[in-house]
Amino acid sequence: MVALTAFISIALAAAAFGLKSSTIVRHYTPTSLRSYVAVPRRERWLMRLNTFSLLGRTLGRTPWTCARCQSTQIRVEAQREYSRLRQAQPVRLLRDKRRVNKIFFAVATVGVGGGAYLLRDNIRHWYHAAVSYRTTLKEHHDDPDEATNFLKACHKRCAVRTLRAIEQNGSIFIKLGQHLSSMGYLLPTEWTTTFVPLQDKCPVSSYESIENLYYRDTGRQLLEDFATFSREPLGAASLAQVHTATLRDNPSQGVAVKVQHPSLEEWVPLDLALTRYTFRTLKRAFPEYDMEWLSQEMDKSLPQELDFNLEGENAIRARTFFRENTNFPLIIPNVLWASERILVMDKVSGARIDNLDYLDSHSISHDEVSATLARIFNTMIFADGAPLHCDPHGGNIAIRHNPKRRYPYNFDLILYDHGLYRIPDMKIRRDYAKFWLAVIDADEARMRKCAYEIAGITDEQFPLFASAITGRDYSVLEKKGVTSSARDDAEKGAISESFGEDLLGQLIRLLGKVPSTVLLILKTNDLTRSLDESLQTKEGPIRSFMILAKFASRTVWEEQKEIIMAQGRLLDPRIWLQLVSAWFSFVRVQLNLFAYERALSIKRHLHLG
């Protein structure tokens, strides 16, 4: 709203300076180039009269002249008169500058004052947050533990205030908050945990507004299509809320009805415009914080997420792909029908994937859930033609106990919200696979080469890119510790210290140069990494990285096989030697993972861990 009132103020001020008593007249040059010159109305009419009098004087001559000479004379005199008019300087409008300045400052004062009044609660939250941090950082504590506790309390207070501001603004801002909740490698724990409710406990639209939206979009009342329809939603997210219902023509079938928040129709275009304006203004004031790439990505992604027809198609595509190509315990609810703002699907419910009490009460292995999650999303990232779900936060993945399967595979994972999908091209998938294999091997030269292939990352930008894509401090990558150690609070602090006070600015500039699809892969990485950490597995990250290596090595092997076979000289022993060498590199990774998982299975059977 502040950006909106500022925009209105500028527009009104521009109107005060505008062409109040002038019109735009188009002048044509002999070379047919067009330019626009501001000329007062009186001058415009004088020009027209001059032109008419020219023709009158020309055509009204008394001596007889042949038609050819007459047309020549008319053309010569018209060109002479046009040249005279072109040489005339445009008339500048005289304005009372003092009066204009008064109007400008009056409009600006009203705009800023109105914005401050409308956003008084948000301004209060931000002001208190700034004062709280300033006061806390100035305090001196002899006891380091006491200082740490004071800082954590400050983080919590400011996170809660920011959460209130985000909830009040809704839509786009909730989407941003959802992603911030997964950025544990940069933000304090107090911030990320405070933002978790934004994943599935967002502000709710009234039942009456949902009824009105359904009638406007379908021309039918809710109870004409449904035998029952819950007044309270099962869950509410940033863009929609889900109600349980039963079908009128099949009352025994329970369905979930996802309905877009009615207010979004009015507010999303404004929010997008404000985001564009805010980031553009921020760039002018602080060129080092260029975030226009973020507003461009929102302009592209948000309309897709708001089209539930597209979400239905994505869900069907993902459901078909995983059913035909894998045997993972993954459930994607079947879509019954969809319109632009309404989506009806099978009701498939479960607990949040990070609900550890639910996992423990049903004897579900945290480690197997983590491994299954890794297999699902590595398939999406690396498999040819696989659709990539780009918003896998904790509110979009559920788990349910499945007693038909024996321990430790006694569960199903349920994937919701298919609005934001991408299908990366094979070059990106292959370059990304090579990068991760280089990370696992701690081969810095290969990492730098692959980072350049993925996103044009320079040597100077590489350490930050490597930390962003892995969520680990760069020194850990250099020591081959990324696969064998878990990230802790000390490492998070090391990431911030290694890049200095300008960490945020460096990260913003880096992400601004990364292709859109790679940005969404990075976002998916952040979200799945956050989910994996929330599961508190016994094995740490090693198994997840071995699963990643399995999928990455298969992707690289398939590329190498294509290249070798394309050479055509199948009888050449050197070709077969290259093929066998590439195959052994692939099999080595597969055997390592197989041996590791068999060892885990033996430990489980012997009750050793």
Summary of the structure (lengths in Angstrom):
residues: 609
radius of gyration: 32.6
end to end distance: 55.8
largest distance: 123.7
contacts: 1798
relative contact order: 0.07
helix: 62%
strand: 10%
